[in-house]
Structures are given as structure tokens and as C-alpha cells.
């Protein structure tokens, strides 16, 4: 058995493997094709395979993306698809490629990896539920219909819109943990399926929003919405009311400006864990927390402990980092000196703590969790890692 990087001459065989594993679904093949041929972040080792003799029997794709945690940006990776030939399933090949992929991502210096997948499978590789599935549902028959407002027009998306739509996307996702950083490059915004991206111009001809219409699990939906202001929200709302759908699912975050706007028009915000399908895994704890210094400092500054000095050791099976605070200044290092406060969690608990999917009160009940310093450690963990609505893993190349 050989486990390692795929070579360009393997790509055709990998696509045929995916077609068999996913019963001729085009989505997963598109992800591999776009990543290997167009994504400037792709490196040859990011497509991992298992070979038996000369036959590829299992594979996984790693897509490098910077991810947000609060206002910080960390080095991340999305995993998917992961596939094994049907006749080679349940023989350990998926486990082999996944464990190899995690090792590879750690060696590459990535901080955090996320995926959407089976909740019974990925915890074997220390992934755990850490993201939420959120949507806004509009029901035209129960709502008054179009909202009057400034005249706006939708038109097809063009290359000239790249910078503007990318800016609107970041405006809407700037504080959303696990949201991906996007670039104003055509490959990242061009639909590779049946989804349709349109931009919205106000009366002055300025692009103030965009709308992606397509299907989600076989049902028509607004796959993504970008809105710069209430003018854009009103125009998009009116457009969706006119679609003639019995129900209009909009895949947006609860804090998205369109979600807030539509909520007051009678829309229903749904927040689901997705059965644990939205998962994350911390890869390098010291590197990750070092990038969060500014976020941790801001969270501490807005608490009753803003002027405190402390040393809090945060550790898991794969590493340790020390969060130091003195007179409001926060730093992170790997100093091995004794700390008066300690938070030891299994990776499976550290993942949802970092993303804000779960709070320390719940995670501290895990049999493997250890808190040194009692209530003080518990309170610091509440401040430094507050609960929120993490949502990510939705990138344009999977529009379908």
C-alpha cells in the first residue's frame, strides 16, 4: 500500500474513482478539477491518494483557504471530497488517507481544517461538530410581498464586478467564524454548475449587492446573497418574492444584513447543527492561538478582567500554548514554565471551543477535560472563547 501525493497523471483515474463513489455526481469531480487546474492556492501534495499496486483505491482533496475566527484570519483548509472505490470500502483505506492528510496539513503549518461530512466517520480523525447550518426561509404566501424602495436592477455578473462583489462578500462575513477569505479572481466566482450569479445595481449604476440562485439538495434556493445596504436588501427581497416558489430558502448567516432585514418582513431564521455534519479540527494549537492574540485581547478588554495579569496554559493531545496577559496586553507563547491556570481539553472539545460552537461550561464536563485554577480558569475561558454562530465551508466552486 502506498499513501501520498497524487501526480498529474493520476487525476483522470481519481475523477473516475469519484464518479463511482458518488454515483456519477458531477459536483465532487468539479471540485477536484477546479482545485487542481485553477486554484492558485493548490499545491501538488494537496490531493492525497492510497494505491494498491498501480490502482488508486482512495483519495482526499485539501483546499487551502484562510478562515476567519472573529476578526482574525488563520491558515485553514477545507477537506472534500473524500472517496473510496466501492469494492475497497471498509478495509481501512479511507482511514489511511485521512490520517495521512491530517499529518500532511499539520506539517504544512495549517492552523485549522473544516469539512461537512458524516458525523459517525470523521470523529475518528479528531474532527468534531464545530459549525452550524443556518438559513433564512421566506414563504411568499404568508408575507405581504415586495417591499417598496429605490429602483434597482439585476444584471448578469461580469469580470468587471470581481472587486466589488468580493468586497461585499467580506463586508457581510467579516465577523463570521469559519467564513472563508475570497479573492477577486474569476475562477473563484465563476459558477461551475447550474447556479446563476447576478449583480444588483442601484439607480446610480453602483453595484450594491448580488444574488446566486440554484439548488440545494434538489430544492431551489438562494445559495448566496450579498447586500451592502437596506436598498440592496429590499431589492433582493422583492426579487425572491417574485420567484413563484412555495418556500424560498436563503443560505445566509443569522447576522447577515439580509437575514436581519427579511426577519422583520416575516422571514424565519433557522439554525441547525446539521446532525454534527459541520466539523472542524485544530491542527496547530500554538500557531492558531498566536494568530488570535488581537481577538483574545479585545475580548478580555471588554470584560471585568480587562486589567488582570495571568498565565493560562491551553493544551490538548497534540500541543500546548500559553496565553499571557499583563496590564491588558495579551501574548501567546509555548513557554514551559509553570502556570497557575490550566485548561486541558481533548482535541474533540478544543475544536468547538475555538469556533464558539459550544461554551466551556458544557465542554468542561467531558471526562477528559481538566481545569486548573477553578472558577477563575472557567471565567477566563468564557471570556476568551465565547459562544457564537460559526458557519463556513461554502465556497463558490461548489455552486450547483
C-alpha positions in Angstrom: 0.0 0.0 0.0 1.3 3.4 -1.0 0.0 6.6 0.7 1.0 10.1 -0.5 0.6 12.8 -3.1 -1.2 12.3 -6.4 0.6 13.1 -9.6 -1.0 14.9 -12.5 -1.2 11.7 -14.5 -3.4 10.3 -11.7 -6.1 13.0 -12.0 -8.1 11.1 -14.6 -8.2 7.9 -12.6 -9.1 9.9 -9.5 -12.1 11.5 -11.3 -13.3 8.1 -12.4 -13.0 6.9 -8.8 -15.1 9.8 -7.6 -17.7 9.2 -10.2 -18.1 5.6 -9.0 -18.0 6.5 -5.3 -20.6 9.3 -5.6 -22.8 7.6 -8.2 -21.9 9.9 -11.1 -22.5 13.1 -9.2 -20.7 15.9 -11.1 -20.2 18.1 -8.0 -17.3 16.3 -6.4 -15.4 15.9 -9.8 -15.8 19.6 -10.4 -14.2 20.4 -7.0 -11.2 18.3 -7.9 -11.0 19.7 -11.4 -11.2 23.3 -10.4 -8.8 22.9 -7.4 -6.1 21.2 -9.5 -6.4 23.3 -12.6 -7.4 26.7 -11.5 -6.9 27.3 -7.8 -3.6 29.3 -7.3 -3.6 28.0 -3.6 -3.3 24.4 -4.7 -0.1 22.5 -4.2 0.7 19.1 -5.6 0.5 17.4 -2.2 -3.0 18.7 -1.5 -4.5 15.8 -3.4 -3.8 12.7 -1.3 -4.3 9.1 -2.5 -3.9 5.4 -1.5 -2.6 3.0 -4.1 -2.7 -0.8 -4.0 -0.2 -1.8 -6.6 -0.9 0.6 -9.5 -4.6 1.1 -8.6 -5.9 4.2 -6.8 -8.4 3.0 -4.2 -9.0 6.0 -2.0 -8.5 9.8 -2.2 -9.0 13.1 -0.3 -8.8 16.7 -1.5 -7.4 19.5 0.6 -8.4 23.1 -0.4 -6.3 25.8 1.3 -8.4 28.7 2.5 -7.7 31.4 5.0 -10.5 31.3 7.6 -11.9 33.9 10.0 -12.1 33.5 13.7 -13.7 36.7 15.0 -11.7 39.5 13.4 -8.6 37.3 13.0 -7.5 35.4 9.9 -5.9 31.9 10.2 -4.4 29.5 7.8 -7.1 26.9 7.1 -8.1 24.1 4.8 -11.4 22.6 3.6 -11.4 18.8 3.2 -13.6 17.3 0.5 -14.3 15.2 -1.3 -13.1 12.0 0.4 -13.8 8.8 -1.6 -13.0 5.1 -1.8 -13.8 2.7 -4.6 -17.0 0.7 -3.5 -15.3 -2.7 -3.7 -12.5 -1.4 -1.4 -14.7 0.1 1.3 -14.4 -1.0 5.0 -10.9 -2.1 4.5 -9.1 0.8 6.2 -8.1 2.8 3.1 -10.3 5.8 3.9 -8.7 5.9 7.4 -5.3 5.6 5.9 -5.8 8.6 3.5 -7.5 10.7 6.2 -4.7 10.2 8.8 -2.1 10.9 6.2 -4.0 14.0 5.2 -4.1 15.3 8.7 -0.4 14.7 9.2 0.3 16.5 6.0 -1.8 19.5 6.9 0.0 19.8 10.2 3.4 19.6 8.6 2.3 22.3 6.1 1.7 24.7 9.1 -2.0 25.0 8.6 -4.0 26.0 11.8 -7.5 24.7 11.3 -9.3 22.4 9.0 -13.1 22.2 8.4 -15.4 19.9 6.5 -19.0 18.8 6.0 -19.4 15.1 6.4 -20.7 12.0 8.2 -20.8 12.5 12.0 -20.1 8.9 12.6 -16.9 8.9 10.5 -14.8 12.0 11.0 -14.5 12.0 14.8 -12.1 9.1 14.3 -9.6 11.7 13.0 -10.3 14.1 15.8 -12.8 16.2 13.9 -15.9 17.2 15.9 -19.1 19.3 15.4 -18.0 22.9 15.3 -20.1 24.7 12.7 -23.8 25.4 12.3 -26.1 25.1 9.3 -28.1 28.3 9.1 -30.7 29.5 6.7 -33.5 32.1 6.3 -36.8 30.8 5.0 -39.3 33.1 3.2 -42.9 32.0 2.5 -44.4 34.4 -0.1 -48.0 33.2 0.6 -47.6 34.3 4.2 -45.8 37.6 3.5 -47.1 40.8 2.0 -44.8 40.6 -1.0 -42.5 43.1 -2.5 -41.1 45.9 -0.4 -41.2 49.3 -1.9 -37.9 51.0 -2.2 -35.3 52.6 -4.6 -35.4 51.3 -8.1 -32.6 48.8 -8.7 -31.8 46.4 -11.5 -30.3 42.9 -11.7 -27.9 42.0 -14.5 -25.5 39.1 -15.3 -22.2 39.0 -13.4 -19.1 40.0 -15.3 -15.4 40.2 -14.8 -15.6 43.9 -14.1 -17.7 43.1 -11.0 -15.0 40.9 -9.3 -13.5 43.5 -6.9 -17.0 44.9 -6.0 -18.7 41.5 -5.2 -15.6 40.3 -3.3 -15.7 43.4 -1.2 -19.5 43.0 -0.5 -18.9 39.3 0.5 -16.2 40.4 3.0 -18.4 43.2 4.3 -21.1 40.6 5.0 -18.8 37.9 6.5 -16.3 40.0 8.3 -17.2 38.7 11.8 -18.3 35.2 10.9 -16.1 32.5 12.4 -15.1 29.8 9.8 -16.0 32.0 6.9 -13.5 31.8 4.1 -11.4 34.6 2.7 -12.0 35.0 -1.0 -10.0 36.7 -3.8 -11.3 38.9 -6.6 -10.3 36.3 -9.3 -12.7 34.9 -11.9 -12.0 31.2 -11.1 -13.4 31.7 -7.6 -16.6 33.4 -8.6 -17.5 31.7 -11.9 -20.2 29.1 -11.4 -19.2 25.6 -12.5 -22.8 24.2 -12.3 -26.3 25.4 -13.0 -26.2 28.2 -10.4 -26.6 31.7 -11.6 -24.8 34.7 -10.2 -26.4 38.2 -10.8 -25.3 41.5 -9.5 -27.6 44.3 -8.3 -27.1 47.9 -9.4 -28.7 50.9 -7.7 -30.2 53.9 -9.5 -26.7 55.4 -9.9 -25.3 52.2 -11.5 -23.3 51.2 -8.5 -23.2 47.5 -7.6 -24.7 47.2 -4.1 -25.5 43.5 -4.0 -25.5 40.1 -5.7 -27.7 37.0 -5.7 -26.9 33.4 -6.5 -29.9 31.2 -7.5 -29.6 27.5 -7.8 -30.5 24.3 -6.0 -29.7 23.0 -2.5 -30.2 19.2 -2.0 -32.5 19.2 -5.0 -34.6 22.2 -3.9 -34.4 25.7 -5.4 -32.7 28.2 -3.1 -30.8 31.4 -2.8 -27.4 29.8 -2.4 -25.7 33.1 -1.5 -26.7 36.7 -1.0 -24.5 39.8 -0.9 -26.1 43.1 0.3 -24.3 46.3 1.1 -27.3 48.3 2.5 -31.0 48.2 3.0 -31.6 49.3 -0.6 -30.0 46.1 -1.7 -31.9 44.0 0.9 -35.2 45.4 -0.3 -34.5 44.7 -3.9 -33.3 41.2 -3.3 -36.3 40.5 -1.1 -38.7 41.7 -3.8 -36.9 39.6 -6.4 -37.2 36.4 -4.2 -40.9 37.1 -3.6 -41.4 37.1 -7.3 -39.8 33.7 -8.0 -43.0 31.8 -7.6 -41.6 29.3 -5.1 -43.7 28.0 -2.3 -40.8 28.4 0.0 -37.6 30.3 -0.5 -34.6 29.0 1.5 -31.7 31.6 1.7 -28.4 30.1 2.9 -27.2 33.1 4.9 -25.8 33.6 8.4 -28.2 34.9 11.1 -26.1 38.1 11.4 -26.2 38.7 7.6 -27.8 42.1 6.8 -30.3 40.4 4.6 -31.3 38.0 7.3 -32.0 40.9 9.7 -34.0 42.7 7.0 -36.1 39.7 5.9 -36.7 38.7 9.5 -38.7 41.9 10.1 -40.7 41.2 6.9 -41.8 37.8 8.3 -38.9 35.6 7.4 -38.0 32.6 9.6 -34.3 32.1 10.7 -33.3 28.5 11.2 -30.2 27.4 13.0 -29.3 23.8 12.9 -26.2 21.8 13.9 -26.8 19.7 10.8 -26.5 16.5 12.8 -22.9 17.3 13.6 -22.1 17.5 9.9 -20.3 20.8 10.1 -16.9 19.9 11.7 -13.5 21.4 12.5 -10.2 20.2 13.7 -7.4 22.2 15.3 -4.1 21.3 13.7 -1.5 23.5 15.4 -2.7 25.0 18.7 0.2 27.4 19.3 0.2 28.8 15.8 -3.6 29.1 15.9 -3.7 31.0 19.2 -0.8 33.2 18.2 -2.9 34.5 15.3 -5.8 35.2 17.7 -3.8 37.5 20.0 -5.7 40.6 18.9 -9.1 38.9 19.2 -8.2 37.5 22.6 -7.0 40.9 23.7 -10.3 42.6 22.6 -12.4 40.0 24.3 -10.5 40.5 27.5 -10.7 44.3 27.2 -14.5 44.2 27.2 -14.7 42.1 30.3 -14.4 42.6 34.1 -10.9 41.1 33.9 -9.5 43.6 31.5 -6.7 44.7 33.8 -5.7 41.3 35.2 -2.4 39.6 34.8 -2.4 35.8 34.3 -0.8 32.8 32.6 -3.2 30.3 31.2 -1.9 27.1 29.7 -4.1 25.6 27.0 -3.3 22.1 25.9 -4.5 19.0 24.0 -3.1 15.7 22.9 -1.1 17.4 20.1 0.4 20.5 21.7 0.4 23.3 24.2 0.2 27.1 24.2 0.3 29.7 27.0 -1.9 32.8 26.9 -0.3 35.5 28.9 -1.9 38.8 30.0 -0.3 41.7 31.8 -1.9 45.0 32.3 -4.3 44.4 29.4 -1.6 43.2 27.0 -2.1 39.7 25.7 0.5 37.4 24.2 0.8 33.7 23.2 3.9 31.5 23.5 5.0 28.0 24.2 6.9 28.7 27.4 7.2 25.5 29.5 7.3 27.3 32.8 4.7 26.5 35.4 1.3 28.3 35.0 -1.2 29.0 37.8 -4.1 28.3 35.5 -4.6 25.4 33.1 -7.1 24.3 30.6 -6.5 20.8 29.2 -9.1 19.5 26.7 -9.2 16.7 24.1 -9.0 18.0 20.6 -12.6 17.0 20.1 -13.5 19.6 22.8 -11.0 22.2 21.7 -12.4 22.4 18.2 -15.9 23.7 19.2 -14.4 25.9 21.9 -12.2 27.8 19.4 -15.0 28.2 16.9 -17.6 29.2 19.5 -19.9 26.3 18.6 -20.0 25.2 22.3 -19.1 27.0 25.5 -16.6 26.0 28.2 -19.4 25.2 30.7 -20.6 22.3 28.6 -17.1 21.2 27.3 -15.7 21.1 30.8 -18.0 18.2 31.7 -16.1 15.9 29.3 -14.4 13.2 31.3 -11.0 14.0 29.7 -11.2 17.8 30.4 -9.0 19.2 33.2 -9.3 22.7 34.6 -6.6 24.0 36.9 -7.5 27.2 38.7 -11.2 26.5 39.3 -13.7 29.3 38.7 -11.0 31.8 37.5 -10.0 29.4 34.7 -13.6 28.8 33.8 -14.4 32.5 33.6 -11.3 33.3 31.5 -12.3 30.5 29.1 -15.8 32.0 28.8 -14.3 35.4 28.0 -11.6 34.3 25.6 -13.7 31.8 23.8 -17.3 33.0 23.7 -20.1 31.1 22.0 -21.3 32.3 18.6 -22.6 31.1 15.2 -19.7 29.6 13.3 -20.5 28.9 9.7 -18.2 28.1 6.8 -17.2 25.6 4.2 -19.4 27.2 1.5 -17.2 28.3 -1.4 -18.3 29.4 -4.9 -16.7 26.5 -6.8 -19.3 24.2 -5.3 -22.2 26.3 -6.6 -24.5 23.9 -8.4 
